[in-house]
């Protein structure tokens, strides 16, 4: 797979997630083998209007390329101008969101709402794709309340989209039920071979990725919720897709705690302590899931009022696990029990 100057093989993407895929989390996933990492959704209108908080979302670290910046909006000229600014900020790819199901986004005519107006969606893609030199791509859902992705994807491809990621649920489904990966086969048949189709939705393991690529014809995969507390999933998927199934990557509990500490420090450096303490709470629950005593540790981690207190709770939990003979050492070396 080649997008512009990017040689990606069979790529594994980190999906955009609001409040999650900032620079801190993107860097962790990139280190573990994500071929492309994506920003949180960025409002095209807010960016063009000069909103400082929105502009700050364009920050890209040198060690996280290639990175895609995802925009949402429904006005062709506004999205095009925002795309130019995203490219100037360092985006290797600019992406348009046609999948967000959240009411406040949909009410503004953006996100999944564009699935009900394919003509406007195509106009936005055409204008923005012509405005930038980097590849312009799209992330969409299977449809609004029925599967319309094949027809809409064809229109978007004709308008200039270089790759189309499909979350295989409709907007009406939200995140209920199981993603229907067979939709990818229909999208793949509807668009030219030069336009890449990326599978998304319920991809949380190497086995899922292999099925999406080998059975359903996707050119790559995009992992969202499956990466929460588990950036190692990218190494696992990458190994499987490249024929190295025997070299699966599994993090022991000690490494999970080490990474949780590092994630917190990256957030402190990026956003300051006050915001980091709030944002790390959702991540902490994912990092410690399925570990002994996780329920009690999660409560303590989520109640930590400062970074210092948070780090202390991480070490307290590490000691508790060590007393059970369950945890690898702090330097990441594994005991027999810890894996």
Secondary structure as a PSIPRED ss2 file (coil, helix, strand):
# PSIPRED VFORMAT (PSIPRED V4.0)

   1 X C   1.000  0.000  0.000
   2 X E   0.000  0.000  1.000
   3 X E   0.000  0.000  1.000
   4 X C   1.000  0.000  0.000
   5 X C   1.000  0.000  0.000
   6 X E   0.000  0.000  1.000
   7 X E   0.000  0.000  1.000
   8 X C   1.000  0.000  0.000
   9 X C   1.000  0.000  0.000
  10 X C   1.000  0.000  0.000
  11 X C   1.000  0.000  0.000
  12 X E   0.000  0.000  1.000
  13 X E   0.000  0.000  1.000
  14 X E   0.000  0.000  1.000
  15 X C   1.000  0.000  0.000
  16 X C   1.000  0.000  0.000
  17 X C   1.000  0.000  0.000
  18 X C   1.000  0.000  0.000
  19 X C   1.000  0.000  0.000
  20 X C   1.000  0.000  0.000
  21 X C   1.000  0.000  0.000
  22 X C   1.000  0.000  0.000
  23 X H   0.000  1.000  0.000
  24 X H   0.000  1.000  0.000
  25 X H   0.000  1.000  0.000
  26 X H   0.000  1.000  0.000
  27 X H   0.000  1.000  0.000
  28 X H   0.000  1.000  0.000
  29 X H   0.000  1.000  0.000
  30 X H   0.000  1.000  0.000
  31 X H   0.000  1.000  0.000
  32 X C   1.000  0.000  0.000
  33 X C   1.000  0.000  0.000
  34 X C   1.000  0.000  0.000
  35 X C   1.000  0.000  0.000
  36 X E   0.000  0.000  1.000
  37 X E   0.000  0.000  1.000
  38 X E   0.000  0.000  1.000
  39 X C   1.000  0.000  0.000
  40 X C   1.000  0.000  0.000
  41 X C   1.000  0.000  0.000
  42 X E   0.000  0.000  1.000
  43 X E   0.000  0.000  1.000
  44 X H   0.000  1.000  0.000
  45 X H   0.000  1.000  0.000
  46 X H   0.000  1.000  0.000
  47 X H   0.000  1.000  0.000
  48 X H   0.000  1.000  0.000
  49 X C   1.000  0.000  0.000
  50 X C   1.000  0.000  0.000
  51 X C   1.000  0.000  0.000
  52 X H   0.000  1.000  0.000
  53 X H   0.000  1.000  0.000
  54 X H   0.000  1.000  0.000
  55 X H   0.000  1.000  0.000
  56 X H   0.000  1.000  0.000
  57 X C   1.000  0.000  0.000
  58 X C   1.000  0.000  0.000
  59 X C   1.000  0.000  0.000
  60 X C   1.000  0.000  0.000
  61 X C   1.000  0.000  0.000
  62 X H   0.000  1.000  0.000
  63 X H   0.000  1.000  0.000
  64 X H   0.000  1.000  0.000
  65 X C   1.000  0.000  0.000
  66 X C   1.000  0.000  0.000
  67 X E   0.000  0.000  1.000
  68 X E   0.000  0.000  1.000
  69 X E   0.000  0.000  1.000
  70 X E   0.000  0.000  1.000
  71 X E   0.000  0.000  1.000
  72 X E   0.000  0.000  1.000
  73 X C   1.000  0.000  0.000
  74 X C   1.000  0.000  0.000
  75 X C   1.000  0.000  0.000
  76 X H   0.000  1.000  0.000
  77 X H   0.000  1.000  0.000
  78 X H   0.000  1.000  0.000
  79 X H   0.000  1.000  0.000
  80 X H   0.000  1.000  0.000
  81 X H   0.000  1.000  0.000
  82 X H   0.000  1.000  0.000
  83 X H   0.000  1.000  0.000
  84 X H   0.000  1.000  0.000
  85 X H   0.000  1.000  0.000
  86 X H   0.000  1.000  0.000
  87 X H   0.000  1.000  0.000
  88 X H   0.000  1.000  0.000
  89 X C   1.000  0.000  0.000
  90 X C   1.000  0.000  0.000
  91 X C   1.000  0.000  0.000
  92 X C   1.000  0.000  0.000
  93 X E   0.000  0.000  1.000
  94 X E   0.000  0.000  1.000
  95 X E   0.000  0.000  1.000
  96 X E   0.000  0.000  1.000
  97 X E   0.000  0.000  1.000
  98 X E   0.000  0.000  1.000
  99 X C   1.000  0.000  0.000
 100 X C   1.000  0.000  0.000
 101 X C   1.000  0.000  0.000
 102 X C   1.000  0.000  0.000
 103 X H   0.000  1.000  0.000
 104 X H   0.000  1.000  0.000
 105 X H   0.000  1.000  0.000
 106 X H   0.000  1.000  0.000
 107 X H   0.000  1.000  0.000
 108 X C   1.000  0.000  0.000
 109 X C   1.000  0.000  0.000
 110 X C   1.000  0.000  0.000
 111 X H   0.000  1.000  0.000
 112 X H   0.000  1.000  0.000
 113 X H   0.000  1.000  0.000
 114 X H   0.000  1.000  0.000
 115 X H   0.000  1.000  0.000
 116 X H   0.000  1.000  0.000
 117 X C   1.000  0.000  0.000
 118 X H   0.000  1.000  0.000
 119 X H   0.000  1.000  0.000
 120 X H   0.000  1.000  0.000
 121 X H   0.000  1.000  0.000
 122 X H   0.000  1.000  0.000
 123 X H   0.000  1.000  0.000
 124 X H   0.000  1.000  0.000
 125 X H   0.000  1.000  0.000
 126 X H   0.000  1.000  0.000
 127 X H   0.000  1.000  0.000
 128 X H   0.000  1.000  0.000
 129 X H   0.000  1.000  0.000
 130 X H   0.000  1.000  0.000
 131 X H   0.000  1.000  0.000
 132 X C   1.000  0.000  0.000
 133 X C   1.000  0.000  0.000
 134 X C   1.000  0.000  0.000
 135 X E   0.000  0.000  1.000
 136 X E   0.000  0.000  1.000
 137 X E   0.000  0.000  1.000
 138 X E   0.000  0.000  1.000
 139 X E   0.000  0.000  1.000
 140 X E   0.000  0.000  1.000
 141 X E   0.000  0.000  1.000
 142 X E   0.000  0.000  1.000
 143 X E   0.000  0.000  1.000
 144 X C   1.000  0.000  0.000
 145 X C   1.000  0.000  0.000
 146 X C   1.000  0.000  0.000
 147 X C   1.000  0.000  0.000
 148 X C   1.000  0.000  0.000
 149 X H   0.000  1.000  0.000
 150 X H   0.000  1.000  0.000
 151 X H   0.000  1.000  0.000
 152 X H   0.000  1.000  0.000
 153 X H   0.000  1.000  0.000
 154 X H   0.000  1.000  0.000
 155 X H   0.000  1.000  0.000
 156 X H   0.000  1.000  0.000
 157 X H   0.000  1.000  0.000
 158 X H   0.000  1.000  0.000
 159 X H   0.000  1.000  0.000
 160 X C   1.000  0.000  0.000
 161 X C   1.000  0.000  0.000
 162 X C   1.000  0.000  0.000
 163 X E   0.000  0.000  1.000
 164 X E   0.000  0.000  1.000
 165 X E   0.000  0.000  1.000
 166 X E   0.000  0.000  1.000
 167 X E   0.000  0.000  1.000
 168 X E   0.000  0.000  1.000
 169 X E   0.000  0.000  1.000
 170 X E   0.000  0.000  1.000
 171 X C   1.000  0.000  0.000
 172 X C   1.000  0.000  0.000
 173 X C   1.000  0.000  0.000
 174 X C   1.000  0.000  0.000
 175 X C   1.000  0.000  0.000
 176 X C   1.000  0.000  0.000
 177 X C   1.000  0.000  0.000
 178 X C   1.000  0.000  0.000
 179 X C   1.000  0.000  0.000
 180 X C   1.000  0.000  0.000
 181 X C   1.000  0.000  0.000
 182 X C   1.000  0.000  0.000
 183 X H   0.000  1.000  0.000
 184 X H   0.000  1.000  0.000
 185 X H   0.000  1.000  0.000
 186 X H   0.000  1.000  0.000
 187 X H   0.000  1.000  0.000
 188 X H   0.000  1.000  0.000
 189 X H   0.000  1.000  0.000
 190 X H   0.000  1.000  0.000
 191 X C   1.000  0.000  0.000
 192 X C   1.000  0.000  0.000
 193 X C   1.000  0.000  0.000
 194 X C   1.000  0.000  0.000
 195 X C   1.000  0.000  0.000
 196 X E   0.000  0.000  1.000
 197 X E   0.000  0.000  1.000
 198 X E   0.000  0.000  1.000
 199 X E   0.000  0.000  1.000
 200 X E   0.000  0.000  1.000
 201 X C   1.000  0.000  0.000
 202 X C   1.000  0.000  0.000
 203 X C   1.000  0.000  0.000
 204 X C   1.000  0.000  0.000
 205 X C   1.000  0.000  0.000
 206 X H   0.000  1.000  0.000
 207 X H   0.000  1.000  0.000
 208 X H   0.000  1.000  0.000
 209 X H   0.000  1.000  0.000
 210 X H   0.000  1.000  0.000
 211 X H   0.000  1.000  0.000
 212 X H   0.000  1.000  0.000
 213 X H   0.000  1.000  0.000
 214 X H   0.000  1.000  0.000
 215 X H   0.000  1.000  0.000
 216 X C   1.000  0.000  0.000
 217 X C   1.000  0.000  0.000
 218 X C   1.000  0.000  0.000
 219 X C   1.000  0.000  0.000
 220 X E   0.000  0.000  1.000
 221 X E   0.000  0.000  1.000
 222 X E   0.000  0.000  1.000
 223 X E   0.000  0.000  1.000
 224 X C   1.000  0.000  0.000
 225 X H   0.000  1.000  0.000
 226 X H   0.000  1.000  0.000
 227 X H   0.000  1.000  0.000
 228 X C   1.000  0.000  0.000
 229 X C   1.000  0.000  0.000
 230 X C   1.000  0.000  0.000
 231 X C   1.000  0.000  0.000
 232 X C   1.000  0.000  0.000
 233 X H   0.000  1.000  0.000
 234 X H   0.000  1.000  0.000
 235 X H   0.000  1.000  0.000
 236 X H   0.000  1.000  0.000
 237 X H   0.000  1.000  0.000
 238 X H   0.000  1.000  0.000
 239 X H   0.000  1.000  0.000
 240 X H   0.000  1.000  0.000
 241 X H   0.000  1.000  0.000
 242 X C   1.000  0.000  0.000
 243 X C   1.000  0.000  0.000
 244 X C   1.000  0.000  0.000
 245 X H   0.000  1.000  0.000
 246 X H   0.000  1.000  0.000
 247 X H   0.000  1.000  0.000
 248 X C   1.000  0.000  0.000
 249 X C   1.000  0.000  0.000
 250 X C   1.000  0.000  0.000
 251 X C   1.000  0.000  0.000
 252 X C   1.000  0.000  0.000
 253 X H   0.000  1.000  0.000
 254 X H   0.000  1.000  0.000
 255 X H   0.000  1.000  0.000
 256 X H   0.000  1.000  0.000
 257 X H   0.000  1.000  0.000
 258 X H   0.000  1.000  0.000
 259 X H   0.000  1.000  0.000
 260 X H   0.000  1.000  0.000
 261 X H   0.000  1.000  0.000
 262 X H   0.000  1.000  0.000
 263 X H   0.000  1.000  0.000
 264 X H   0.000  1.000  0.000
 265 X H   0.000  1.000  0.000
 266 X H   0.000  1.000  0.000
 267 X H   0.000  1.000  0.000
 268 X H   0.000  1.000  0.000
 269 X H   0.000  1.000  0.000
 270 X H   0.000  1.000  0.000
 271 X H   0.000  1.000  0.000
 272 X C   1.000  0.000  0.000
 273 X H   0.000  1.000  0.000
 274 X H   0.000  1.000  0.000
 275 X H   0.000  1.000  0.000
 276 X H   0.000  1.000  0.000
 277 X H   0.000  1.000  0.000
 278 X H   0.000  1.000  0.000
 279 X H   0.000  1.000  0.000
 280 X H   0.000  1.000  0.000
 281 X H   0.000  1.000  0.000
 282 X H   0.000  1.000  0.000
 283 X H   0.000  1.000  0.000
 284 X H   0.000  1.000  0.000
 285 X H   0.000  1.000  0.000
 286 X H   0.000  1.000  0.000
 287 X H   0.000  1.000  0.000
 288 X C   1.000  0.000  0.000
 289 X C   1.000  0.000  0.000
 290 X C   1.000  0.000  0.000
 291 X C   1.000  0.000  0.000
 292 X C   1.000  0.000  0.000
 293 X C   1.000  0.000  0.000
 294 X H   0.000  1.000  0.000
 295 X H   0.000  1.000  0.000
 296 X H   0.000  1.000  0.000
 297 X H   0.000  1.000  0.000
 298 X H   0.000  1.000  0.000
 299 X H   0.000  1.000  0.000
 300 X H   0.000  1.000  0.000
 301 X H   0.000  1.000  0.000
 302 X H   0.000  1.000  0.000
 303 X H   0.000  1.000  0.000
 304 X C   1.000  0.000  0.000
 305 X C   1.000  0.000  0.000
 306 X C   1.000  0.000  0.000
 307 X H   0.000  1.000  0.000
 308 X H   0.000  1.000  0.000
 309 X H   0.000  1.000  0.000
 310 X H   0.000  1.000  0.000
 311 X H   0.000  1.000  0.000
 312 X H   0.000  1.000  0.000
 313 X H   0.000  1.000  0.000
 314 X H   0.000  1.000  0.000
 315 X H   0.000  1.000  0.000
 316 X H   0.000  1.000  0.000
 317 X H   0.000  1.000  0.000
 318 X H   0.000  1.000  0.000
 319 X H   0.000  1.000  0.000
 320 X H   0.000  1.000  0.000
 321 X H   0.000  1.000  0.000
 322 X H   0.000  1.000  0.000
 323 X H   0.000  1.000  0.000
 324 X C   1.000  0.000  0.000
 325 X C   1.000  0.000  0.000
 326 X C   1.000  0.000  0.000
 327 X C   1.000  0.000  0.000
 328 X C   1.000  0.000  0.000
 329 X C   1.000  0.000  0.000
 330 X C   1.000  0.000  0.000
 331 X C   1.000  0.000  0.000
 332 X C   1.000  0.000  0.000
 333 X C   1.000  0.000  0.000
 334 X C   1.000  0.000  0.000
 335 X C   1.000  0.000  0.000
 336 X C   1.000  0.000  0.000
 337 X C   1.000  0.000  0.000
 338 X C   1.000  0.000  0.000
 339 X C   1.000  0.000  0.000
